Amino acid sequence: METREYVEYLLKNYNEILKDIDQLKFEYEAFKDIASDEVIESLSFSSSNDERVTTSNISDKTCKIALIYNEVAKRMNKESREEIYKMIKATEFEVTRLNYCIDRLEPQIRAVVKQIFIEKCSWNEACTRCSISEKTLNKYKNKGIDEITSMFDLGRLVS
């Protein structure tokens, strides 16, 4: 995705992204560890990559499951929590970065960007609030997106 498309996506979906962050935080706080039974079941139906002993009548799966299910459950729970946490932090960073870029815009351009994308005002309402024509509103909106895009591009060069 090009930087401009990404910036437009962030702006157009700003409020939904904030809701997604809240949802992820809820899931992180309410996360329930995977039950041992679920781990045992998943291990029971997985196929072994080890060589099989053909002289024994007893399957080695039962022994392996008994030995490793607790460790597997701990690892799966830890990885799941870490994945949710990473998603929260990455999304929060992008929103914080976007807000920072918006705040660096010229006052009139910043007002237009906030009216259109964050407050979700109609074009007529945004024109009235900012005391500008629709043509000027569109010009400021595009200039705001361009400037935010260049700030995001500059951030990518540094990273």
N, C-alpha and C positions, 0 to 999 in steps of 0.2 A: 504494500500500500504506500503510495506517495505521501510525503509529509503533509501536503495541503489537504489531501483526502482524509488523512488521519486527524488533522486539526479540525476539519469540518465535522467529522464523525464525533469527536469529543465535544464540540460545541453543541451540535444538534441533539446529542444524547446526554448532555450534562446532568440533568435531573435524574434520568434513569440510572446513570452510572453511580450517582450518590446513593440511590436506593439499592443498587447491587452491592455496594460497600456495606451498607447496613445489614443486608441479607447475609453476606459472608461473615460479618462480625457475629451475627446471631448464630449462624451455623458453627462457628468456631467455639463460641461460649457453650452452646448446647450439644457439642460433639459428644457422641457416646462411643466408647471403645467398641471395637468389633468383638463380638462374643467368641469365646473359645470354640463353641459348637460350630459357628460359621467357618472358622479357620479349619477345624477338623474336617468339615464337609468339603471345603475347597481342596484340601490336601488329599482327601480320599479319592476325589474324582480326577486328580491330576495324574499324569503318567510319569513314571520314573524314568530318568535319563541314565541311571546306573545299569550296570550289567546285571542280569537276573541269574539267580542261582536256580538251576533246574533240578537239582537233586533233592531239594526240600519241598515238602508238601504245604508248608506254612508260608503265607505271603509275608514279605518283609515290610509291606506298607504299614501294617499295624504298629510295628516297633518304631519305624521312622516317625510316624505321626505322634506317637506317645512321647518321643524324645524331643521333637522340635516344635510342636504346635504352640507352646507358650511363647517361644522366641519369635516365631513368625507373627503371632498376634501382636506382640509388643512392637515389632518393626512396622507392621502394617498400620497400626494406630499412630505411631510416631510420624510415618510418612504422610498419612492422610492429614494430620494436624498441620504439619509443615507446609503441605501443598496449599491448604486453605490460608494459612498465615502469609505465604508468599504472594498469593493472589490479592489479599487485602493490601499488603504493603505496596505492591506494584501499582495497583489501581489508585490508591491514595496518593502515591507519588505523582502519577500523571495528572490527577485533579489539582494537586497543589502546584504543580508546574504550570498548568493551564491558567490557574488563578493568578499566579505570579506574572505571567505574560500579559494577561488582560490588564492587570493593575499598572503595568508599564506603558500602556497605550496612552496616547493623548486623551485628555478628558472627554472631548466630544465623541471620539471614536470608541473609547471605553464605554461611555454611556449607551451608545448604539448597540455595541456587542452584548452588553448586559441585558438591555431591553429585549432584544430579539432572541437571544439564545438562552439566557439564564432565567429571565422573568417570563419568557414565552409570550410577549406582547404581540398583538397584531401589528401589521405595518402602519396602519392608520394611528393606532394608539402610540406606537413608538415615535412616529412623526410629530404627533401632538406634544408628547412629553419632552421631546428634544427640540421642538420648535424648528423643524427642518422639513424640506420637501421629500417626497418618496425617492426622487432621483439622488438627492444628497444622502439620504438614508442608505440607499443601495451602495453608493460610492464609499461611504464610511464603513459599511459592513464588509465590503470586499477589501478595503484598505486594512481593516482590523485583522481579517483572516490572513492577508498577505504578511502583515507585520508579525503576527503570532507564528506563522509558518517559518519566517526567517529566524525568529528566536529559537524555535524548535530545531531548525537545521543547525544553528550555531551550537546548540547543546549536543547534537549528535557528533559534531566535529570534535568537541572536547572529550566526549566519552570514549 
